[in-house]
Amino acid sequence: MAQPTHEWRPPERAWREQDLFDLPEDGNRYEIIDGSLHVTPPAGPDHHELADDIRMSLRQAAPAGWRVIREIGVRIPDGNLIPDITVVRPEAPRGRLWTDAADVALVVEVESPNSRRQDRFTKPALYAEAGITHYWRVERGDFGPVVYRHQLVKGIHYDLLGTVGPDDPVEVSEPWPMRLEPSDWPR
């Protein structure tokens, strides 16, 4: 039986952001929710390719100063999450590994088999609690990617703004006016 290459022990208190720096850089995604460590195994190449294409679509449409970043950490109440894509407001400080939720206009999660429950239930509730205005969840449908666009309502939960199918180019207004063309993304 293979032995672990990195031995660690959980802290004798709730997990904190600083504890994440002591964990191995092994491709896993380490996040903190309510002081508990959550580990997600690395996503596959299809997941990364789709996330890259969505990020590029957002970047190409972004007004000056806006940043579209893959896998940057976001501070939320009692935790730290790492969305697949984060749209950061122009006035947000640069050069940080963890950005404050107040500086985030949109988070995008590309659903994988090992992240489905987190992306559908846990993370949207946490992003809403943190006050992030828009949340997109992208899943691979039978015929291509489907984008579920959500907007924060009354600062407490998300309402579905609309769904964009793989062959449905659409004009959206969040986080800025642009045209989404999911047919250009990997199927």
Salt bridges, closest charged atoms under 4 A:
GLU7 OE2 - ARG9 NH2 3.56
GLU17 OE1 - ARG75 NE 2.77
ASP19 OD2 - ARG13 NH1 2.75
GLU31 OE2 - LYS123 NZ 2.80
ASP52 OD1 - ARG70 NH1 2.29
GLU71 OE2 - ARG29 NH2 3.03
GLU71 OE2 - ARG70 NH2 3.10
ASP84 OD1 - ARG29 NH2 2.99
ASP84 OD1 - HIS47 NE2 3.04
ASP100 OD1 - ARG75 NH1 3.14
ASP100 OD2 - ARG96 NH1 3.75
GLU109 OE2 - LYS123 NZ 3.11
GLU111 OE2 - ARG116 NE 3.04
GLU111 OE1 - ARG120 NE 2.89
GLU111 OE1 - ARG137 NH1 2.94
GLU139 OE1 - ARG120 NH2 3.05
GLU139 OE1 - ARG137 NH1 2.61
ASP159 OD1 - HIS157 ND1 3.49
ASP167 OD1 - ARG187 NH2 2.39
GLU171 OE2 - ARG179 NH1 3.16
GLU174 OE2 - ARG149 NE 2.55
GLU181 OE2 - ARG179 NE 2.73
